[in-house]
Amino acid sequence: MSSSIQLVVIGAGPGGYAAAFLAADLGMEVAIVEKEPNPGGVCLYRGCIPSKALLHAAKIISEAKHAKAFGIEYATPKIDVDKLRDWKKSVVSKLTGGLGQLAKARKIKYFQGEASFINSNTLKIKKADGSSEELSFEKAILATGSRPSAIPNILKSPHIWDSTSALDMDTIPEKLLVVGGGYIGMELGTVYHELGSHVSVVEMTPGLLPGADRDLSDVLYKRVKGMFANIMLETKVVNMQESGLGITVTFADKEGKEIKEDYNKVLVSIGRRPNSENLGLENTKVKVTPRGFVEVNGQRQTADPSIFAIGDIAGDPMLAHKASHEGRVAVETIAGHKVAFEPQAIPAVVFTDPEIAWCGMTEIDAAKANREVTVVKFPWAASGRALTLDRTEGLTKLIIDPKTQRVLGVGIVGVGAGEMIAEGVLAIEMGAVAEDLKLSIHPHPTLSETIMEAAESFFGHSTHIYKPKK
């Protein structure tokens, strides 16, 4: 069988389905090719959504323990792992099912299967039922996402997890090793700690969350250091072997000294790699970098005029909200609009406890660019709202151009940081200056006031801290 379509979207994650839905809304004839029965992609099925569902459960356990500090004590919680797993699955099912209904309502042609390019305007679709079909198209958008990276030559064992298998939650191990101190490892490590595992983390670099400024990640480090069984920085995994307990891991510290430790399970979370293989891209003009990313221009168009690429496959940062916006740019370009993907600030959020969020320029970025900046901070110990929550470890910081007073970056660590960072994104995108944030009246008592007071401190007169400008 063969058919034709105006636009085909390959992959239906947050980038792919956002692109397909907008294209249909603009009147295009649209098809989606996706392995799963409904749109959603890794984010909804095996990533952002299930992990946040479990993190919410972990947060409830953590807050129940914390309540003892101000006079409310709960009994040790009874955890029904099967029910917790089923609840997580129900969240995923509701969201993906809803997206399936939205695709049908928009009259999008949905192929459950895998696509590969025969040439620049023809796909071969291998369907889930084993049959195949050729699909001709005018334009295609690649949105095939990414998958967990693996340690080269790693031992194959059911005791070694990636993020997908960790989210399946087939067991709560007594001892869990997390390899990688990035956001995935820290989020899932937090979940398993609260569910009862003794969690250890090993990270090659000198600190957790290598992409974040140290003053933000250090707040998280201080908290998890008192929670996790062990945090091994500047340490490498040199060997893994199956043992009676599960896995025996050999570590080497920065001096090369080796130690061994036994774990029930090992979670390998060392990043993700783009899904650019087995797509038949060699039959098109699309160019792929040595890291596996597809090269695109500002409109997300590849070297092949008929093919666009968005999301994880189109380069860092590998974030769902970045993919969604790229999808809209690609579709609007196809529709003939004059657009480009040129964000000034893409927010990043680590959903640990405390949360860490940042956008725009970081201090690390400024140092690399040798750019002069002024950094102002407001400690949450001076926040009335933080005191009422008994969570004063947080910090809000602004990166400001000292000459123009323009806000270049915002960083927040503390409870609810992910909900607060959007104000920073808007400020940067609109070219706000420190005085704009200072003069915007924020509700009291809220944590959002810390953004206003950080801006006030740039001028040397923040109400709740005394730090005169020099």
KEVEX-30291 format. One record per residue (C-alpha): residue in three letters; x, y, z. Coordinates in steps of 0.05 Angstrom, whole numbers. Last residue first. Layout:
{"ALA" {X Y Z}}
...
REM end
This chain:
{"LYS" {591 987 954}}
{"LYS" {516 974 955}}
{"PRO" {490 965 1026}}
{"LYS" {475 893 1047}}
{"TYR" {424 891 1103}}
{"ILE" {372 837 1087}}
{"HIS" {296 841 1095}}
{"THR" {282 907 1061}}
{"SER" {332 902 1003}}
{"HIS" {367 969 997}}
{"GLY" {433 962 961}}
{"PHE" {411 974 890}}
{"PHE" {425 902 869}}
{"SER" {392 883 935}}
{"GLU" {326 907 908}}
{"ALA" {330 857 852}}
{"ALA" {342 801 902}}
{"GLU" {283 829 941}}
{"MET" {237 823 880}}
{"ILE" {259 752 865}}
{"THR" {253 733 939}}
{"GLU" {181 759 937}}
{"SER" {163 697 896}}
{"LEU" {170 656 960}}
{"THR" {105 686 983}}
{"PRO" {80 727 1042}}
{"HIS" {65 776 1012}}
{"PRO" {46 784 939}}
{"HIS" {98 815 892}}
{"ILE" {94 887 869}}
{"SER" {136 898 807}}
{"LEU" {183 956 824}}
{"LYS" {244 913 840}}
{"LEU" {233 867 781}}
{"ASP" {230 925 732}}
{"GLU" {288 959 769}}
{"ALA" {333 900 754}}
{"VAL" {323 909 679}}
{"ALA" {274 871 636}}
{"GLY" {294 851 565}}
{"MET" {227 819 551}}
{"GLU" {257 749 543}}
{"ILE" {298 757 606}}
{"ALA" {240 780 649}}
{"LEU" {194 727 621}}
{"VAL" {244 671 635}}
{"GLY" {255 697 706}}
{"GLU" {180 698 720}}
{"ALA" {178 626 693}}
{"ILE" {227 605 747}}
{"MET" {177 606 804}}
{"GLU" {140 541 792}}
{"GLY" {206 503 786}}
{"ALA" {233 534 849}}
{"GLY" {174 505 889}}
{"VAL" {216 486 950}}
{"GLY" {285 516 944}}
{"VAL" {340 533 895}}
{"ILE" {331 590 846}}
{"GLY" {374 618 790}}
{"VAL" {359 676 744}}
{"GLY" {400 701 684}}
{"LEU" {414 762 642}}
{"VAL" {372 815 676}}
{"ARG" {391 882 645}}
{"GLN" {424 933 692}}
{"THR" {454 965 629}}
{"LYS" {525 972 656}}
{"PRO" {525 920 712}}
{"ASP" {494 866 668}}
{"ILE" {454 825 719}}
{"ILE" {455 752 741}}
{"LEU" {400 744 793}}
{"LYS" {399 697 852}}
{"THR" {347 664 896}}
{"LEU" {368 618 952}}
{"GLY" {336 563 994}}
{"GLU" {357 532 1060}}
{"THR" {299 566 1097}}
{"ARG" {250 509 1093}}
{"ASP" {210 512 1157}}
{"LEU" {148 526 1115}}
{"THR" {131 587 1157}}
{"LEU" {204 608 1154}}
{"ALA" {204 603 1078}}
{"ARG" {143 649 1076}}
{"GLY" {178 701 1120}}
{"SER" {239 701 1076}}
{"ALA" {305 722 1108}}
{"ALA" {330 650 1114}}
{"TRP" {311 647 1040}}
{"PRO" {376 680 1022}}
{"PHE" {371 735 969}}
{"LYS" {428 738 920}}
{"VAL" {458 789 872}}
{"VAL" {509 771 819}}
{"THR" {538 828 778}}
{"VAL" {566 809 710}}
{"GLU" {629 820 670}}
{"ARG" {635 770 613}}
{"ASN" {695 725 605}}
{"ALA" {650 680 561}}
{"LYS" {668 619 602}}
{"ALA" {660 658 667}}
{"ALA" {592 684 645}}
{"ASP" {567 615 626}}
{"ILE" {589 586 694}}
{"GLU" {555 644 729}}
{"THR" {492 624 692}}
{"MET" {460 661 634}}
{"GLY" {387 650 617}}
{"CYS" {346 604 661}}
{"TRP" {352 567 727}}
{"ALA" {315 519 771}}
{"ILE" {334 475 830}}
{"GLU" {281 438 871}}
{"PRO" {295 424 944}}
{"ASP" {276 367 944}}
{"THR" {291 342 874}}
{"PHE" {253 365 812}}
{"VAL" {312 393 774}}
{"VAL" {286 449 729}}
{"ALA" {317 480 668}}
{"PRO" {288 543 636}}
{"ILE" {305 561 564}}
{"ALA" {323 635 563}}
{"GLN" {340 681 505}}
{"PRO" {301 638 456}}
{"GLU" {318 643 382}}
{"PHE" {278 591 344}}
{"ALA" {261 629 281}}
{"VAL" {198 655 247}}
{"LYS" {174 686 182}}
{"HIS" {109 648 168}}
{"GLY" {102 605 106}}
{"ALA" {62 547 136}}
{"ILE" {125 504 134}}
{"THR" {159 558 176}}
{"GLU" {100 558 224}}
{"VAL" {106 483 231}}
{"ALA" {181 485 246}}
{"VAL" {173 541 296}}
{"ARG" {116 505 332}}
{"GLY" {157 441 337}}
{"GLU" {217 480 364}}
{"HIS" {171 507 420}}
{"SER" {149 437 439}}
{"ALA" {221 410 437}}
{"LYS" {245 464 485}}
{"HIS" {188 447 532}}
{"ALA" {208 374 532}}
{"LEU" {281 386 548}}
{"MET" {344 357 517}}
{"PRO" {385 421 517}}
{"ASP" {418 406 471}}
{"GLY" {412 384 399}}
{"ALA" {362 370 342}}
{"ILE" {350 297 361}}
{"ASP" {327 319 431}}
{"GLY" {272 363 403}}
{"ILE" {261 383 331}}
{"ALA" {283 363 261}}
{"PHE" {258 388 193}}
{"ILE" {258 351 127}}
{"SER" {237 374 57}}
{"PRO" {294 424 47}}
{"ASP" {347 370 64}}
{"ALA" {404 405 101}}
{"THR" {356 405 161}}
{"GLN" {303 457 176}}
{"ARG" {294 476 250}}
{"GLN" {277 547 229}}
{"GLY" {341 573 259}}
{"ASN" {381 520 221}}
{"VAL" {386 446 234}}
{"GLU" {440 392 240}}
{"VAL" {415 325 265}}
{"PHE" {449 303 329}}
{"GLY" {486 237 332}}
{"ARG" {548 260 371}}
{"PRO" {590 259 307}}
{"THR" {539 307 275}}
{"VAL" {485 284 227}}
{"LYS" {470 316 160}}
{"VAL" {403 306 124}}
{"LYS" {408 302 48}}
{"THR" {366 238 46}}
{"ASN" {378 164 36}}
{"GLU" {431 165 91}}
{"LEU" {376 187 137}}
{"GLY" {346 118 132}}
{"LEU" {318 123 203}}
{"ASN" {360 67 233}}
{"GLU" {401 115 276}}
{"SER" {382 185 298}}
{"ASN" {354 170 366}}
{"PRO" {393 222 406}}
{"ARG" {435 203 467}}
{"ARG" {418 211 540}}
{"GLY" {456 224 605}}
{"ILE" {497 184 655}}
{"SER" {440 152 693}}
{"VAL" {460 80 708}}
{"LEU" {418 53 766}}
{"VAL" {452 -4 802}}
{"LYS" {411 -54 842}}
{"ASN" {422 -100 902}}
{"TYR" {489 -68 917}}
{"ASP" {558 -94 939}}
{"GLU" {619 -49 948}}
{"LYS" {691 -51 923}}
{"ILE" {747 1 932}}
{"GLU" {802 24 886}}
{"LYS" {852 81 897}}
{"GLY" {866 118 833}}
{"GLU" {880 185 866}}
{"LYS" {815 213 839}}
{"ASP" {776 155 867}}
{"ALA" {769 87 833}}
{"PHE" {706 45 844}}
{"THR" {692 -29 837}}
{"VAL" {619 -50 839}}
{"THR" {593 -117 862}}
{"ILE" {523 -127 835}}
{"GLY" {464 -167 863}}
{"LEU" {472 -194 933}}
{"GLY" {502 -260 911}}
{"SER" {546 -226 860}}
{"GLU" {543 -201 789}}
{"GLN" {604 -160 768}}
{"MET" {614 -86 755}}
{"ASN" {680 -52 740}}
{"VAL" {715 15 736}}
{"VAL" {662 61 764}}
{"LYS" {695 129 772}}
{"THR" {701 177 831}}
{"GLU" {708 252 832}}
{"LEU" {649 253 880}}
{"MET" {624 194 921}}
{"ILE" {559 208 958}}
{"ASN" {541 156 1010}}
{"ALA" {482 130 1050}}
{"PHE" {436 185 1024}}
{"MET" {396 229 1069}}
{"GLY" {445 275 1106}}
{"LYS" {486 285 1044}}
{"VAL" {420 296 1007}}
{"ARG" {409 362 1042}}
{"LYS" {479 391 1038}}
{"TYR" {483 370 965}}
{"LEU" {418 404 948}}
{"VAL" {443 471 975}}
{"ASP" {510 458 940}}
{"SER" {474 453 873}}
{"LEU" {452 525 876}}
{"ASP" {518 556 900}}
{"ARG" {554 510 850}}
{"ASP" {520 538 788}}
{"ALA" {484 482 751}}
{"GLY" {509 441 692}}
{"PRO" {549 391 735}}
{"LEU" {488 371 776}}
{"LEU" {528 342 835}}
{"GLY" {599 365 846}}
{"PRO" {673 350 834}}
{"THR" {659 309 770}}
{"MET" {659 233 762}}
{"GLU" {596 221 803}}
{"VAL" {577 162 847}}
{"VAL" {512 163 887}}
{"SER" {491 117 945}}
{"VAL" {419 102 964}}
{"HIS" {396 59 1023}}
{"SER" {327 44 997}}
{"GLY" {264 58 1038}}
{"LEU" {212 90 992}}
{"GLU" {240 159 1010}}
{"HIS" {309 138 986}}
{"TYR" {280 108 923}}
{"VAL" {246 173 902}}
{"THR" {307 216 919}}
{"GLY" {353 171 878}}
{"LEU" {304 178 821}}
{"GLU" {309 253 822}}
{"MET" {384 255 835}}
{"GLY" {400 205 780}}
{"ILE" {357 240 729}}
{"TYR" {383 310 747}}
{"GLY" {457 292 743}}
{"GLY" {498 256 796}}
{"GLY" {514 195 754}}
{"VAL" {516 122 774}}
{"VAL" {462 113 827}}
{"LEU" {476 54 873}}
{"LEU" {417 22 908}}
{"LYS" {418 -19 972}}
{"GLU" {354 -48 1002}}
{"PRO" {322 -50 933}}
{"ILE" {250 -29 924}}
{"THR" {225 -77 869}}
{"ASP" {191 -77 801}}
{"MET" {192 -1 800}}
{"ASP" {180 8 725}}
{"LEU" {211 77 735}}
{"ALA" {279 45 749}}
{"SER" {272 5 684}}
{"THR" {264 68 644}}
{"SER" {319 106 680}}
{"ASP" {370 52 665}}
{"TRP" {376 -8 711}}
{"ILE" {430 -59 728}}
{"HIS" {405 -118 770}}
{"PRO" {372 -149 709}}
{"SER" {443 -157 682}}
{"LYS" {483 -141 620}}
{"LEU" {552 -118 643}}
{"ILE" {573 -52 612}}
{"ASN" {617 -53 550}}
{"PRO" {610 23 543}}
{"ILE" {568 55 599}}
{"ALA" {499 67 571}}
{"SER" {464 130 549}}
{"PRO" {389 132 561}}
{"ARG" {346 144 498}}
{"SER" {330 204 455}}
{"GLY" {275 238 416}}
{"THR" {248 216 348}}
{"ALA" {219 284 329}}
{"LEU" {237 288 255}}
{"ILE" {189 333 218}}
{"ALA" {171 315 147}}
{"LYS" {148 358 88}}
{"GLU" {114 343 21}}
{"PHE" {100 271 37}}
{"SER" {96 202 5}}
{"LEU" {79 144 52}}
{"GLU" {97 72 37}}
{"GLU" {64 18 78}}
{"SER" {85 -42 119}}
{"SER" {50 -99 155}}
{"GLY" {75 -129 220}}
{"ASP" {16 -108 264}}
{"ALA" {58 -53 295}}
{"LYS" {68 -21 227}}
{"LYS" {133 -15 189}}
{"ILE" {127 51 153}}
{"LYS" {170 64 92}}
{"LEU" {176 138 81}}
{"THR" {180 178 16}}
{"ASN" {198 251 2}}
{"SER" {273 255 14}}
{"ASN" {284 182 -2}}
{"ILE" {267 113 26}}
{"PHE" {266 145 95}}
{"SER" {250 101 155}}
{"ALA" {189 99 198}}
{"GLU" {168 55 257}}
{"GLY" {98 35 278}}
{"GLN" {31 60 301}}
{"PHE" {8 103 244}}
{"TYR" {-40 159 261}}
{"LYS" {-75 202 208}}
{"ILE" {-93 267 243}}
{"LYS" {-167 284 240}}
{"ARG" {-160 339 293}}
{"ALA" {-210 304 338}}
{"LYS" {-171 239 328}}
{"ALA" {-106 272 351}}
{"LEU" {-142 302 411}}
{"GLN" {-170 234 430}}
{"GLY" {-100 203 428}}
{"LEU" {-74 261 470}}
{"GLY" {-127 244 522}}
{"GLY" {-105 172 522}}
{"THR" {-33 193 533}}
{"LEU" {-51 237 592}}
{"LYS" {-100 189 625}}
{"SER" {-55 128 615}}
{"VAL" {6 163 644}}
{"VAL" {-31 184 706}}
{"SER" {-61 113 712}}
{"LYS" {8 82 706}}
{"LYS" {34 124 765}}
{"TRP" {-27 102 806}}
{"ASP" {-14 29 787}}
{"ARG" {58 34 810}}
{"LEU" {36 65 876}}
{"LYS" {-16 10 884}}
{"ASP" {36 -44 872}}
{"VAL" {86 -10 918}}
{"ASP" {38 -7 977}}
{"ILE" {78 35 1025}}
{"LYS" {59 36 1098}}
{"PRO" {81 103 1128}}
{"THR" {118 105 1195}}
{"ALA" {70 139 1243}}
{"TYR" {62 214 1239}}
{"GLU" {88 268 1285}}
{"ILE" {66 341 1286}}
{"GLY" {105 386 1332}}
{"PHE" {146 433 1288}}
{"ALA" {206 389 1273}}
{"LYS" {162 327 1270}}
{"ALA" {131 355 1206}}
{"HIS" {195 336 1169}}
{"LYS" {178 262 1168}}
{"ALA" {109 276 1138}}
{"GLU" {142 325 1089}}
{"SER" {189 270 1065}}
{"ILE" {134 219 1055}}
{"ILE" {92 270 1016}}
{"LYS" {154 289 975}}
{"ALA" {165 217 956}}
{"ALA" {94 211 929}}
{"HIS" {104 275 889}}
{"LEU" {170 248 863}}
{"LEU" {134 185 839}}
{"ALA" {85 226 798}}
{"LYS" {143 270 774}}
{"SER" {180 208 749}}
{"PRO" {118 182 713}}
{"ILE" {109 250 678}}
{"CYS" {179 269 658}}
{"GLY" {204 202 633}}
{"ARG" {177 134 611}}
{"TYR" {108 143 579}}
{"LEU" {96 218 582}}
{"CYS" {166 243 568}}
{"VAL" {187 182 526}}
{"GLY" {134 198 474}}
{"GLY" {64 223 489}}
{"PRO" {21 206 429}}
{"ASN" {-21 142 431}}
{"PRO" {-11 69 412}}
{"GLU" {65 75 420}}
{"LYS" {115 67 363}}
{"GLU" {97 133 330}}
{"VAL" {85 157 258}}
{"ILE" {40 218 256}}
{"ALA" {3 243 195}}
{"VAL" {-22 313 178}}
{"GLU" {-64 347 124}}
{"MET" {-53 420 140}}
{"GLY" {-107 468 162}}
{"LEU" {-70 511 212}}
{"ASP" {-101 470 269}}
{"ALA" {-73 407 236}}
{"ALA" {-4 438 236}}
{"LEU" {-11 460 308}}
{"PHE" {-31 389 329}}
{"ALA" {26 357 290}}
{"ALA" {79 404 319}}
{"ALA" {54 396 391}}
{"TYR" {51 320 379}}
{"GLY" {122 317 356}}
{"GLY" {155 363 406}}
{"PRO" {121 335 468}}
{"GLY" {132 264 442}}
{"ALA" {99 238 380}}
{"GLY" {155 213 335}}
{"ILE" {159 221 260}}
{"VAL" {114 278 239}}
{"VAL" {87 274 168}}
{"LEU" {62 336 131}}
{"GLN" {24 342 66}}
{"ILE" {7 268 60}}
{"SER" {11 212 9}}
{"SER" {-9 139 5}}
{"SER" {21 72 -11}}
{"MET" {0 0 0}}
REM end
